[in-house]
Amino acid sequence: MSCTVEERNRARGVIHELGKRSDVIGTDLIAPARDPSGRWTIEIALDTDGLPAAVVMILGEAEMTIWDVGPRQSWWHCTAVV
């Protein structure tokens, strides 16, 4: 299996885990060809006032890097890359 396939599968696993959380409004997986970073990227929308430690743990366990966290209108946004 190629590195890209492994990274994609890891990102999909993170999305699956995040989907179990009630404070996650939604997620989006962006392919390397579509993202300026050239890496698999997950965008997360959160119904919280900040980035919960449990979400950080999910991302950390999958060895993802958090790039951006901040408020957006009435929700929070997080971007993480594999």
mmCIF file of the N, C-alpha and C atoms, coordinates in Angstrom:
data_MODEL
# 
_entry.id   MODEL 
# 
loop_
_atom_site.group_PDB 
_atom_site.id 
_atom_site.type_symbol 
_atom_site.label_atom_id 
_atom_site.label_alt_id 
_atom_site.label_comp_id 
_atom_site.label_asym_id 
_atom_site.label_entity_id 
_atom_site.label_seq_id 
_atom_site.pdbx_PDB_ins_code 
_atom_site.Cartn_x 
_atom_site.Cartn_y 
_atom_site.Cartn_z 
_atom_site.occupancy 
_atom_site.B_iso_or_equiv 
_atom_site.pdbx_formal_charge 
_atom_site.auth_seq_id 
_atom_site.auth_comp_id 
_atom_site.auth_asym_id 
_atom_site.auth_atom_id 
_atom_site.pdbx_PDB_model_num 
ATOM 1   N N  . MET A 1 1  ? 0.855   -1.172 0.000  1.00 0.00 ? 1  MET A N  1 
ATOM 2   C CA . MET A 1 1  ? 0.000   0.000  0.000  1.00 0.00 ? 1  MET A CA 1 
ATOM 3   C C  . MET A 1 1  ? 0.903   1.238  0.000  1.00 0.00 ? 1  MET A C  1 
ATOM 4   N N  . SER A 1 2  ? 0.549   2.212  -0.794 1.00 0.00 ? 2  SER A N  1 
ATOM 5   C CA . SER A 1 2  ? 1.369   3.414  -0.885 1.00 0.00 ? 2  SER A CA 1 
ATOM 6   C C  . SER A 1 2  ? 1.146   4.318  0.323  1.00 0.00 ? 2  SER A C  1 
ATOM 7   N N  . CYS A 1 3  ? 2.073   5.222  0.501  1.00 0.00 ? 3  CYS A N  1 
ATOM 8   C CA . CYS A 1 3  ? 2.007   6.165  1.614  1.00 0.00 ? 3  CYS A CA 1 
ATOM 9   C C  . CYS A 1 3  ? 0.731   7.010  1.523  1.00 0.00 ? 3  CYS A C  1 
ATOM 10  N N  . THR A 1 4  ? 0.374   7.429  0.306  1.00 0.00 ? 4  THR A N  1 
ATOM 11  C CA . THR A 1 4  ? -0.819  8.245  0.117  1.00 0.00 ? 4  THR A CA 1 
ATOM 12  C C  . THR A 1 4  ? -2.078  7.489  0.521  1.00 0.00 ? 4  THR A C  1 
ATOM 13  N N  . VAL A 1 5  ? -2.168  6.227  0.184  1.00 0.00 ? 5  VAL A N  1 
ATOM 14  C CA . VAL A 1 5  ? -3.330  5.420  0.551  1.00 0.00 ? 5  VAL A CA 1 
ATOM 15  C C  . VAL A 1 5  ? -3.386  5.258  2.069  1.00 0.00 ? 5  VAL A C  1 
ATOM 16  N N  . GLU A 1 6  ? -2.257  5.010  2.698  1.00 0.00 ? 6  GLU A N  1 
ATOM 17  C CA . GLU A 1 6  ? -2.220  4.881  4.154  1.00 0.00 ? 6  GLU A CA 1 
ATOM 18  C C  . GLU A 1 6  ? -2.639  6.179  4.830  1.00 0.00 ? 6  GLU A C  1 
ATOM 19  N N  . GLU A 1 7  ? -2.178  7.305  4.304  1.00 0.00 ? 7  GLU A N  1 
ATOM 20  C CA . GLU A 1 7  ? -2.541  8.606  4.866  1.00 0.00 ? 7  GLU A CA 1 
ATOM 21  C C  . GLU A 1 7  ? -4.034  8.872  4.688  1.00 0.00 ? 7  GLU A C  1 
ATOM 22  N N  . ARG A 1 8  ? -4.563  8.534  3.516  1.00 0.00 ? 8  ARG A N  1 
ATOM 23  C CA . ARG A 1 8  ? -5.992  8.718  3.276  1.00 0.00 ? 8  ARG A CA 1 
ATOM 24  C C  . ARG A 1 8  ? -6.800  7.864  4.242  1.00 0.00 ? 8  ARG A C  1 
ATOM 25  N N  . ASN A 1 9  ? -6.402  6.605  4.430  1.00 0.00 ? 9  ASN A N  1 
ATOM 26  C CA . ASN A 1 9  ? -7.116  5.717  5.341  1.00 0.00 ? 9  ASN A CA 1 
ATOM 27  C C  . ASN A 1 9  ? -7.034  6.218  6.783  1.00 0.00 ? 9  ASN A C  1 
ATOM 28  N N  . ARG A 1 10 ? -5.889  6.761  7.157  1.00 0.00 ? 10 ARG A N  1 
ATOM 29  C CA . ARG A 1 10 ? -5.745  7.316  8.499  1.00 0.00 ? 10 ARG A CA 1 
ATOM 30  C C  . ARG A 1 10 ? -6.683  8.507  8.677  1.00 0.00 ? 10 ARG A C  1 
ATOM 31  N N  . ALA A 1 11 ? -6.750  9.382  7.680  1.00 0.00 ? 11 ALA A N  1 
ATOM 32  C CA . ALA A 1 11 ? -7.635  10.544 7.738  1.00 0.00 ? 11 ALA A CA 1 
ATOM 33  C C  . ALA A 1 11 ? -9.097  10.099 7.805  1.00 0.00 ? 11 ALA A C  1 
ATOM 34  N N  . ARG A 1 12 ? -9.465  9.096  7.037  1.00 0.00 ? 12 ARG A N  1 
ATOM 35  C CA . ARG A 1 12 ? -10.841 8.582  7.083  1.00 0.00 ? 12 ARG A CA 1 
ATOM 36  C C  . ARG A 1 12 ? -11.170 7.998  8.452  1.00 0.00 ? 12 ARG A C  1 
ATOM 37  N N  . GLY A 1 13 ? -10.202 7.342  9.082  1.00 0.00 ? 13 GLY A N  1 
ATOM 38  C CA . GLY A 1 13 ? -10.399 6.807  10.421 1.00 0.00 ? 13 GLY A CA 1 
ATOM 39  C C  . GLY A 1 13 ? -10.646 7.914  11.437 1.00 0.00 ? 13 GLY A C  1 
ATOM 40  N N  . VAL A 1 14 ? -9.916  9.025  11.287 1.00 0.00 ? 14 VAL A N  1 
ATOM 41  C CA . VAL A 1 14 ? -10.115 10.176 12.171 1.00 0.00 ? 14 VAL A CA 1 
ATOM 42  C C  . VAL A 1 14 ? -11.521 10.741 11.979 1.00 0.00 ? 14 VAL A C  1 
ATOM 43  N N  . ILE A 1 15 ? -11.941 10.879 10.740 1.00 0.00 ? 15 ILE A N  1 
ATOM 44  C CA . ILE A 1 15 ? -13.286 11.391 10.466 1.00 0.00 ? 15 ILE A CA 1 
ATOM 45  C C  . ILE A 1 15 ? -14.336 10.484 11.088 1.00 0.00 ? 15 ILE A C  1 
ATOM 46  N N  . HIS A 1 16 ? -14.121 9.185  11.011 1.00 0.00 ? 16 HIS A N  1 
ATOM 47  C CA . HIS A 1 16 ? -15.059 8.229  11.618 1.00 0.00 ? 16 HIS A CA 1 
ATOM 48  C C  . HIS A 1 16 ? -15.133 8.453  13.134 1.00 0.00 ? 16 HIS A C  1 
ATOM 49  N N  . GLU A 1 17 ? -13.984 8.595  13.780 1.00 0.00 ? 17 GLU A N  1 
ATOM 50  C CA . GLU A 1 17 ? -13.955 8.819  15.234 1.00 0.00 ? 17 GLU A CA 1 
ATOM 51  C C  . GLU A 1 17 ? -14.593 10.157 15.604 1.00 0.00 ? 17 GLU A C  1 
ATOM 52  N N  . LEU A 1 18 ? -14.317 11.196 14.834 1.00 0.00 ? 18 LEU A N  1 
ATOM 53  C CA . LEU A 1 18 ? -14.903 12.499 15.105 1.00 0.00 ? 18 LEU A CA 1 
ATOM 54  C C  . LEU A 1 18 ? -16.415 12.477 14.937 1.00 0.00 ? 18 LEU A C  1 
ATOM 55  N N  . GLY A 1 19 ? -16.895 11.655 14.008 1.00 0.00 ? 19 GLY A N  1 
ATOM 56  C CA . GLY A 1 19 ? -18.331 11.543 13.773 1.00 0.00 ? 19 GLY A CA 1 
ATOM 57  C C  . GLY A 1 19 ? -19.101 10.995 14.966 1.00 0.00 ? 19 GLY A C  1 
ATOM 58  N N  . LYS A 1 20 ? -18.420 10.359 15.891 1.00 0.00 ? 20 LYS A N  1 
ATOM 59  C CA . LYS A 1 20 ? -19.051 9.826  17.096 1.00 0.00 ? 20 LYS A CA 1 
ATOM 60  C C  . LYS A 1 20 ? -19.273 10.905 18.157 1.00 0.00 ? 20 LYS A C  1 
ATOM 61  N N  . ARG A 1 21 ? -18.669 12.062 17.967 1.00 0.00 ? 21 ARG A N  1 
ATOM 62  C CA . ARG A 1 21 ? -18.747 13.128 18.974 1.00 0.00 ? 21 ARG A CA 1 
ATOM 63  C C  . ARG A 1 21 ? -19.913 14.068 18.690 1.00 0.00 ? 21 ARG A C  1 
ATOM 64  N N  . SER A 1 22 ? -20.657 14.382 19.729 1.00 0.00 ? 22 SER A N  1 
ATOM 65  C CA . SER A 1 22 ? -21.830 15.251 19.571 1.00 0.00 ? 22 SER A CA 1 
ATOM 66  C C  . SER A 1 22 ? -21.443 16.709 19.325 1.00 0.00 ? 22 SER A C  1 
ATOM 67  N N  . ASP A 1 23 ? -20.223 17.108 19.699 1.00 0.00 ? 23 ASP A N  1 
ATOM 68  C CA . ASP A 1 23 ? -19.815 18.500 19.497 1.00 0.00 ? 23 ASP A CA 1 
ATOM 69  C C  . ASP A 1 23 ? -19.215 18.753 18.113 1.00 0.00 ? 23 ASP A C  1 
ATOM 70  N N  . VAL A 1 24 ? -19.082 17.719 17.296 1.00 0.00 ? 24 VAL A N  1 
ATOM 71  C CA . VAL A 1 24 ? -18.584 17.876 15.927 1.00 0.00 ? 24 VAL A CA 1 
ATOM 72  C C  . VAL A 1 24 ? -19.780 18.054 14.994 1.00 0.00 ? 24 VAL A C  1 
ATOM 73  N N  . ILE A 1 25 ? -19.860 19.231 14.391 1.00 0.00 ? 25 ILE A N  1 
ATOM 74  C CA . ILE A 1 25 ? -20.965 19.552 13.476 1.00 0.00 ? 25 ILE A CA 1 
ATOM 75  C C  . ILE A 1 25 ? -20.768 18.838 12.145 1.00 0.00 ? 25 ILE A C  1 
ATOM 76  N N  . GLY A 1 26 ? -19.528 18.820 11.675 1.00 0.00 ? 26 GLY A N  1 
ATOM 77  C CA . GLY A 1 26 ? -19.245 18.184 10.392 1.00 0.00 ? 26 GLY A CA 1 
ATOM 78  C C  . GLY A 1 26 ? -17.759 18.141 10.108 1.00 0.00 ? 26 GLY A C  1 
ATOM 79  N N  . THR A 1 27 ? -17.390 17.325 9.133  1.00 0.00 ? 27 THR A N  1 
ATOM 80  C CA . THR A 1 27 ? -15.996 17.196 8.710  1.00 0.00 ? 27 THR A CA 1 
ATOM 81  C C  . THR A 1 27 ? -15.934 17.159 7.195  1.00 0.00 ? 27 THR A C  1 
ATOM 82  N N  . ASP A 1 28 ? -14.780 17.488 6.674  1.00 0.00 ? 28 ASP A N  1 
ATOM 83  C CA . ASP A 1 28 ? -14.566 17.425 5.231  1.00 0.00 ? 28 ASP A CA 1 
ATOM 84  C C  . ASP A 1 28 ? -13.150 16.930 4.994  1.00 0.00 ? 28 ASP A C  1 
ATOM 85  N N  . LEU A 1 29 ? -12.993 15.946 4.130  1.00 0.00 ? 29 LEU A N  1 
ATOM 86  C CA . LEU A 1 29 ? -11.683 15.419 3.765  1.00 0.00 ? 29 LEU A CA 1 
ATOM 87  C C  . LEU A 1 29 ? -11.300 15.990 2.403  1.00 0.00 ? 29 LEU A C  1 
ATOM 88  N N  . ILE A 1 30 ? -10.148 16.654 2.368  1.00 0.00 ? 30 ILE A N  1 
ATOM 89  C CA . ILE A 1 30 ? -9.687  17.305 1.144  1.00 0.00 ? 30 ILE A CA 1 
ATOM 90  C C  . ILE A 1 30 ? -8.443  16.567 0.642  1.00 0.00 ? 30 ILE A C  1 
ATOM 91  N N  . ALA A 1 31 ? -8.489  16.160 -0.610 1.00 0.00 ? 31 ALA A N  1 
ATOM 92  C CA . ALA A 1 31 ? -7.394  15.402 -1.219 1.00 0.00 ? 31 ALA A CA 1 
ATOM 93  C C  . ALA A 1 31 ? -6.179  16.295 -1.467 1.00 0.00 ? 31 ALA A C  1 
ATOM 94  N N  . PRO A 1 32 ? -4.988  15.702 -1.485 1.00 0.00 ? 32 PRO A N  1 
ATOM 95  C CA . PRO A 1 32 ? -3.769  16.483 -1.715 1.00 0.00 ? 32 PRO A CA 1 
ATOM 96  C C  . PRO A 1 32 ? -3.804  17.297 -3.007 1.00 0.00 ? 32 PRO A C  1 
ATOM 97  N N  . ALA A 1 33 ? -4.434  16.773 -4.039 1.00 0.00 ? 33 ALA A N  1 
ATOM 98  C CA . ALA A 1 33 ? -4.498  17.487 -5.318 1.00 0.00 ? 33 ALA A CA 1 
ATOM 99  C C  . ALA A 1 33 ? -5.346  18.752 -5.229 1.00 0.00 ? 33 ALA A C  1 
ATOM 100 N N  . ARG A 1 34 ? -6.240  18.829 -4.237 1.00 0.00 ? 34 ARG A N  1 
ATOM 101 C CA . ARG A 1 34 ? -7.146  19.973 -4.093 1.00 0.00 ? 34 ARG A CA 1 
ATOM 102 C C  . ARG A 1 34 ? -6.700  20.947 -3.008 1.00 0.00 ? 34 ARG A C  1 
ATOM 103 N N  . ASP A 1 35 ? -5.745  20.552 -2.186 1.00 0.00 ? 35 ASP A N  1 
ATOM 104 C CA . ASP A 1 35 ? -5.321  21.383 -1.062 1.00 0.00 ? 35 ASP A CA 1 
ATOM 105 C C  . ASP A 1 35 ? -3.952  21.995 -1.347 1.00 0.00 ? 35 ASP A C  1 
ATOM 106 N N  . PRO A 1 36 ? -3.773  23.272 -1.025 1.00 0.00 ? 36 PRO A N  1 
ATOM 107 C CA . PRO A 1 36 ? -2.482  23.922 -1.286 1.00 0.00 ? 36 PRO A CA 1 
ATOM 108 C C  . PRO A 1 36 ? -1.295  23.257 -0.571 1.00 0.00 ? 36 PRO A C  1 
ATOM 109 N N  . SER A 1 37 ? -1.564  22.570 0.538  1.00 0.00 ? 37 SER A N  1 
ATOM 110 C CA . SER A 1 37 ? -0.474  21.925 1.276  1.00 0.00 ? 37 SER A CA 1 
ATOM 111 C C  . SER A 1 37 ? 0.043   20.681 0.561  1.00 0.00 ? 37 SER A C  1 
ATOM 112 N N  . GLY A 1 38 ? -0.777  20.128 -0.353 1.00 0.00 ? 38 GLY A N  1 
ATOM 113 C CA . GLY A 1 38 ? -0.395  18.898 -1.037 1.00 0.00 ? 38 GLY A CA 1 
ATOM 114 C C  . GLY A 1 38 ? -0.507  17.676 -0.139 1.00 0.00 ? 38 GLY A C  1 
ATOM 115 N N  . ARG A 1 39 ? -1.263  17.791 0.950  1.00 0.00 ? 39 ARG A N  1 
ATOM 116 C CA . ARG A 1 39 ? -1.433  16.693 1.904  1.00 0.00 ? 39 ARG A CA 1 
ATOM 117 C C  . ARG A 1 39 ? -2.918  16.440 2.129  1.00 0.00 ? 39 ARG A C  1 
ATOM 118 N N  . TRP A 1 40 ? -3.235  15.259 2.660  1.00 0.00 ? 40 TRP A N  1 
ATOM 119 C CA . TRP A 1 40 ? -4.613  14.971 3.044  1.00 0.00 ? 40 TRP A CA 1 
ATOM 120 C C  . TRP A 1 40 ? -4.978  15.903 4.193  1.00 0.00 ? 40 TRP A C  1 
ATOM 121 N N  . THR A 1 41 ? -6.074  16.615 4.046  1.00 0.00 ? 41 THR A N  1 
ATOM 122 C CA . THR A 1 41 ? -6.473  17.637 5.016  1.00 0.00 ? 41 THR A CA 1 
ATOM 123 C C  . THR A 1 41 ? -7.888  17.375 5.493  1.00 0.00 ? 41 THR A C  1 
ATOM 124 N N  . ILE A 1 42 ? -8.091  17.527 6.796  1.00 0.00 ? 42 ILE A N  1 
ATOM 125 C CA . ILE A 1 42 ? -9.429  17.410 7.385  1.00 0.00 ? 42 ILE A CA 1 
ATOM 126 C C  . ILE A 1 42 ? -9.826  18.776 7.910  1.00 0.00 ? 42 ILE A C  1 
ATOM 127 N N  . GLU A 1 43 ? -10.996 19.228 7.518  1.00 0.00 ? 43 GLU A N  1 
ATOM 128 C CA . GLU A 1 43 ? -11.587 20.429 8.089  1.00 0.00 ? 43 GLU A CA 1 
ATOM 129 C C  . GLU A 1 43 ? -12.694 19.981 9.028  1.00 0.00 ? 43 GLU A C  1 
ATOM 130 N N  . ILE A 1 44 ? -12.708 20.536 10.228 1.00 0.00 ? 44 ILE A N  1 
ATOM 131 C CA . ILE A 1 44 ? -13.652 20.129 11.266 1.00 0.00 ? 44 ILE A CA 1 
ATOM 132 C C  . ILE A 1 44 ? -14.418 21.349 11.732 1.00 0.00 ? 44 ILE A C  1 
ATOM 133 N N  . ALA A 1 45 ? -15.744 21.240 11.794 1.00 0.00 ? 45 ALA A N  1 
ATOM 134 C CA . ALA A 1 45 ? -16.601 22.281 12.364 1.00 0.00 ? 45 ALA A CA 1 
ATOM 135 C C  . ALA A 1 45 ? -17.087 21.789 13.719 1.00 0.00 ? 45 ALA A C  1 
ATOM 136 N N  . LEU A 1 46 ? -16.927 22.637 14.737 1.00 0.00 ? 46 LEU A N  1 
ATOM 137 C CA . LEU A 1 46 ? -17.217 22.238 16.114 1.00 0.00 ? 46 LEU A CA 1 
ATOM 138 C C  . LEU A 1 46 ? -18.230 23.180 16.761 1.00 0.00 ? 46 LEU A C  1 
ATOM 139 N N  . ASP A 1 47 ? -19.156 22.608 17.497 1.00 0.00 ? 47 ASP A N  1 
ATOM 140 C CA . ASP A 1 47 ? -20.118 23.390 18.268 1.00 0.00 ? 47 ASP A CA 1 
ATOM 141 C C  . ASP A 1 47 ? -19.577 23.528 19.694 1.00 0.00 ? 47 ASP A C  1 
ATOM 142 N N  . THR A 1 48 ? -18.458 24.266 19.823 1.00 0.00 ? 48 THR A N  1 
ATOM 143 C CA . THR A 1 48 ? -17.772 24.434 21.104 1.00 0.00 ? 48 THR A CA 1 
ATOM 144 C C  . THR A 1 48 ? -17.203 25.841 21.191 1.00 0.00 ? 48 THR A C  1 
ATOM 145 N N  . ASP A 1 49 ? -16.639 26.154 22.325 1.00 0.00 ? 49 ASP A N  1 
ATOM 146 C CA . ASP A 1 49 ? -15.898 27.402 22.506 1.00 0.00 ? 49 ASP A CA 1 
ATOM 147 C C  . ASP A 1 49 ? -14.419 27.059 22.621 1.00 0.00 ? 49 ASP A C  1 
ATOM 148 N N  . GLY A 1 50 ? -13.844 26.574 21.562 1.00 0.00 ? 50 GLY A N  1 
ATOM 149 C CA . GLY A 1 50 ? -12.449 26.160 21.558 1.00 0.00 ? 50 GLY A CA 1 
ATOM 150 C C  . GLY A 1 50 ? -12.325 24.746 21.029 1.00 0.00 ? 50 GLY A C  1 
ATOM 151 N N  . LEU A 1 51 ? -11.107 24.249 21.046 1.00 0.00 ? 51 LEU A N  1 
ATOM 152 C CA . LEU A 1 51 ? -10.834 22.901 20.559 1.00 0.00 ? 51 LEU A CA 1 
ATOM 153 C C  . LEU A 1 51 ? -10.778 21.949 21.752 1.00 0.00 ? 51 LEU A C  1 
ATOM 154 N N  . PRO A 1 52 ? -11.758 21.033 21.873 1.00 0.00 ? 52 PRO A N  1 
ATOM 155 C CA . PRO A 1 52 ? -11.784 20.122 23.018 1.00 0.00 ? 52 PRO A CA 1 
ATOM 156 C C  . PRO A 1 52 ? -10.561 19.206 23.061 1.00 0.00 ? 52 PRO A C  1 
ATOM 157 N N  . ALA A 1 53 ? -10.119 18.909 24.272 1.00 0.00 ? 53 ALA A N  1 
ATOM 158 C CA . ALA A 1 53 ? -8.961  18.027 24.459 1.00 0.00 ? 53 ALA A CA 1 
ATOM 159 C C  . ALA A 1 53 ? -9.188  16.668 23.814 1.00 0.00 ? 53 ALA A C  1 
ATOM 160 N N  . ALA A 1 54 ? -10.415 16.176 23.841 1.00 0.00 ? 54 ALA A N  1 
ATOM 161 C CA . ALA A 1 54 ? -10.704 14.868 23.243 1.00 0.00 ? 54 ALA A CA 1 
ATOM 162 C C  . ALA A 1 54 ? -10.465 14.882 21.734 1.00 0.00 ? 54 ALA A C  1 
ATOM 163 N N  . VAL A 1 55 ? -10.772 15.994 21.082 1.00 0.00 ? 55 VAL A N  1 
ATOM 164 C CA . VAL A 1 55 ? -10.526 16.113 19.637 1.00 0.00 ? 55 VAL A CA 1 
ATOM 165 C C  . VAL A 1 55 ? -9.021  16.167 19.380 1.00 0.00 ? 55 VAL A C  1 
ATOM 166 N N  . VAL A 1 56 ? -8.300  16.904 20.210 1.00 0.00 ? 56 VAL A N  1 
ATOM 167 C CA . VAL A 1 56 ? -6.840  16.969 20.085 1.00 0.00 ? 56 VAL A CA 1 
ATOM 168 C C  . VAL A 1 56 ? -6.250  15.565 20.233 1.00 0.00 ? 56 VAL A C  1 
ATOM 169 N N  . MET A 1 57 ? -6.774  14.787 21.180 1.00 0.00 ? 57 MET A N  1 
ATOM 170 C CA . MET A 1 57 ? -6.276  13.422 21.379 1.00 0.00 ? 57 MET A CA 1 
ATOM 171 C C  . MET A 1 57 ? -6.528  12.541 20.162 1.00 0.00 ? 57 MET A C  1 
ATOM 172 N N  . ILE A 1 58 ? -7.715  12.648 19.560 1.00 0.00 ? 58 ILE A N  1 
ATOM 173 C CA . ILE A 1 58 ? -8.033  11.863 18.362 1.00 0.00 ? 58 ILE A CA 1 
ATOM 174 C C  . ILE A 1 58 ? -7.047  12.204 17.247 1.00 0.00 ? 58 ILE A C  1 
ATOM 175 N N  . LEU A 1 59 ? -6.807  13.493 17.044 1.00 0.00 ? 59 LEU A N  1 
ATOM 176 C CA . LEU A 1 59 ? -5.876  13.931 15.997 1.00 0.00 ? 59 LEU A CA 1 
ATOM 177 C C  . LEU A 1 59 ? -4.450  13.491 16.322 1.00 0.00 ? 59 LEU A C  1 
ATOM 178 N N  . GLY A 1 60 ? -4.060  13.605 17.578 1.00 0.00 ? 60 GLY A N  1 
ATOM 179 C CA . GLY A 1 60 ? -2.708  13.219 17.985 1.00 0.00 ? 60 GLY A CA 1 
ATOM 180 C C  . GLY A 1 60 ? -2.454  11.735 17.846 1.00 0.00 ? 60 GLY A C  1 
ATOM 181 N N  . GLU A 1 61 ? -3.433  10.924 18.231 1.00 0.00 ? 61 GLU A N  1 
ATOM 182 C CA . GLU A 1 61 ? -3.280  9.473  18.116 1.00 0.00 ? 61 GLU A CA 1 
ATOM 183 C C  . GLU A 1 61 ? -3.101  9.038  16.669 1.00 0.00 ? 61 GLU A C  1 
ATOM 184 N N  . ALA A 1 62 ? -3.660  9.814  15.743 1.00 0.00 ? 62 ALA A N  1 
ATOM 185 C CA . ALA A 1 62 ? -3.525  9.511  14.314 1.00 0.00 ? 62 ALA A CA 1 
ATOM 186 C C  . ALA A 1 62 ? -2.313  10.214 13.699 1.00 0.00 ? 62 ALA A C  1 
ATOM 187 N N  . GLU A 1 63 ? -1.510  10.860 14.556 1.00 0.00 ? 63 GLU A N  1 
ATOM 188 C CA . GLU A 1 63 ? -0.311  11.575 14.106 1.00 0.00 ? 63 GLU A CA 1 
ATOM 189 C C  . GLU A 1 63 ? -0.632  12.648 13.070 1.00 0.00 ? 63 GLU A C  1 
ATOM 190 N N  . MET A 1 64 ? -1.721  13.372 13.309 1.00 0.00 ? 64 MET A N  1 
ATOM 191 C CA . MET A 1 64 ? -2.098  14.480 12.448 1.00 0.00 ? 64 MET A CA 1 
ATOM 192 C C  . MET A 1 64 ? -1.560  15.774 13.046 1.00 0.00 ? 64 MET A C  1 
ATOM 193 N N  . THR A 1 65 ? -1.334  16.752 12.197 1.00 0.00 ? 65 THR A N  1 
ATOM 194 C CA . THR A 1 65 ? -0.841  18.053 12.626 1.00 0.00 ? 65 THR A CA 1 
ATOM 195 C C  . THR A 1 65 ? -1.974  19.063 12.542 1.00 0.00 ? 65 THR A C  1 
ATOM 196 N N  . ILE A 1 66 ? -2.206  19.783 13.632 1.00 0.00 ? 66 ILE A N  1 
ATOM 197 C CA . ILE A 1 66 ? -3.226  20.831 13.649 1.00 0.00 ? 66 ILE A CA 1 
ATOM 198 C C  . ILE A 1 66 ? -2.614  22.088 13.045 1.00 0.00 ? 66 ILE A C  1 
ATOM 199 N N  . TRP A 1 67 ? -3.258  22.617 12.009 1.00 0.00 ? 67 TRP A N  1 
ATOM 200 C CA . TRP A 1 67 ? -2.739  23.799 11.328 1.00 0.00 ? 67 TRP A CA 1 
ATOM 201 C C  . TRP A 1 67 ? -3.434  25.075 11.747 1.00 0.00 ? 67 TRP A C  1 
ATOM 202 N N  . ASP A 1 68 ? -4.730  24.990 11.950 1.00 0.00 ? 68 ASP A N  1 
ATOM 203 C CA . ASP A 1 68 ? -5.490  26.212 12.215 1.00 0.00 ? 68 ASP A CA 1 
ATOM 204 C C  . ASP A 1 68 ? -6.655  25.887 13.135 1.00 0.00 ? 68 ASP A C  1 
ATOM 205 N N  . VAL A 1 69 ? -6.887  26.746 14.106 1.00 0.00 ? 69 VAL A N  1 
ATOM 206 C CA . VAL A 1 69 ? -8.041  26.627 14.990 1.00 0.00 ? 69 VAL A CA 1 
ATOM 207 C C  . VAL A 1 69 ? -8.547  28.037 15.241 1.00 0.00 ? 69 VAL A C  1 
ATOM 208 N N  . GLY A 1 70 ? -9.852  28.214 15.152 1.00 0.00 ? 70 GLY A N  1 
ATOM 209 C CA . GLY A 1 70 ? -10.388 29.537 15.449 1.00 0.00 ? 70 GLY A CA 1 
ATOM 210 C C  . GLY A 1 70 ? -11.885 29.602 15.313 1.00 0.00 ? 70 GLY A C  1 
ATOM 211 N N  . PRO A 1 71 ? -12.466 30.670 15.861 1.00 0.00 ? 71 PRO A N  1 
ATOM 212 C CA . PRO A 1 71 ? -13.921 30.833 15.774 1.00 0.00 ? 71 PRO A CA 1 
ATOM 213 C C  . PRO A 1 71 ? -14.359 31.217 14.360 1.00 0.00 ? 71 PRO A C  1 
ATOM 214 N N  . ARG A 1 72 ? -15.524 30.739 13.981 1.00 0.00 ? 72 ARG A N  1 
ATOM 215 C CA . ARG A 1 72 ? -16.158 31.085 12.707 1.00 0.00 ? 72 ARG A CA 1 
ATOM 216 C C  . ARG A 1 72 ? -17.640 31.284 13.012 1.00 0.00 ? 72 ARG A C  1 
ATOM 217 N N  . GLN A 1 73 ? -18.110 32.488 12.952 1.00 0.00 ? 73 GLN A N  1 
ATOM 218 C CA . GLN A 1 73 ? -19.506 32.811 13.242 1.00 0.00 ? 73 GLN A CA 1 
ATOM 219 C C  . GLN A 1 73 ? -19.897 32.214 14.590 1.00 0.00 ? 73 GLN A C  1 
ATOM 220 N N  . SER A 1 74 ? -20.795 31.247 14.628 1.00 0.00 ? 74 SER A N  1 
ATOM 221 C CA . SER A 1 74 ? -21.259 30.684 15.904 1.00 0.00 ? 74 SER A CA 1 
ATOM 222 C C  . SER A 1 74 ? -20.624 29.327 16.213 1.00 0.00 ? 74 SER A C  1 
ATOM 223 N N  . TRP A 1 75 ? -19.594 28.930 15.490 1.00 0.00 ? 75 TRP A N  1 
ATOM 224 C CA . TRP A 1 75 ? -18.940 27.646 15.702 1.00 0.00 ? 75 TRP A CA 1 
ATOM 225 C C  . TRP A 1 75 ? -17.434 27.813 15.597 1.00 0.00 ? 75 TRP A C  1 
ATOM 226 N N  . TRP A 1 76 ? -16.699 26.759 15.908 1.00 0.00 ? 76 TRP A N  1 
ATOM 227 C CA . TRP A 1 76 ? -15.245 26.756 15.811 1.00 0.00 ? 76 TRP A CA 1 
ATOM 228 C C  . TRP A 1 76 ? -14.805 25.885 14.650 1.00 0.00 ? 76 TRP A C  1 
ATOM 229 N N  . HIS A 1 77 ? -13.663 26.206 14.092 1.00 0.00 ? 77 HIS A N  1 
ATOM 230 C CA . HIS A 1 77 ? -13.121 25.525 12.926 1.00 0.00 ? 77 HIS A CA 1 
ATOM 231 C C  . HIS A 1 77 ? -11.718 25.024 13.265 1.00 0.00 ? 77 HIS A C  1 
ATOM 232 N N  . CYS A 1 78 ? -11.396 23.827 12.801 1.00 0.00 ? 78 CYS A N  1 
ATOM 233 C CA . CYS A 1 78 ? -10.056 23.271 12.977 1.00 0.00 ? 78 CYS A CA 1 
ATOM 234 C C  . CYS A 1 78 ? -9.644  22.629 11.657 1.00 0.00 ? 78 CYS A C  1 
ATOM 235 N N  . THR A 1 79 ? -8.400  22.874 11.265 1.00 0.00 ? 79 THR A N  1 
ATOM 236 C CA . THR A 1 79 ? -7.833  22.223 10.094 1.00 0.00 ? 79 THR A CA 1 
ATOM 237 C C  . THR A 1 79 ? -6.645  21.380 10.547 1.00 0.00 ? 79 THR A C  1 
ATOM 238 N N  . ALA A 1 80 ? -6.619  20.139 10.123 1.00 0.00 ? 80 ALA A N  1 
ATOM 239 C CA . ALA A 1 80 ? -5.529  19.229 10.474 1.00 0.00 ? 80 ALA A CA 1 
ATOM 240 C C  . ALA A 1 80 ? -5.080  18.484 9.224  1.00 0.00 ? 80 ALA A C  1 
ATOM 241 N N  . VAL A 1 81 ? -3.783  18.164 9.160  1.00 0.00 ? 81 VAL A N  1 
ATOM 242 C CA . VAL A 1 81 ? -3.241  17.463 7.993  1.00 0.00 ? 81 VAL A CA 1 
ATOM 243 C C  . VAL A 1 81 ? -2.510  16.197 8.428  1.00 0.00 ? 81 VAL A C  1 
ATOM 244 N N  . VAL A 1 82 ? -2.478  15.220 7.519  1.00 0.00 ? 82 VAL A N  1 
ATOM 245 C CA . VAL A 1 82 ? -1.737  13.980 7.765  1.00 0.00 ? 82 VAL A CA 1 
ATOM 246 C C  . VAL A 1 82 ? -0.293  14.239 7.421  1.00 0.00 ? 82 VAL A C  1 
# 
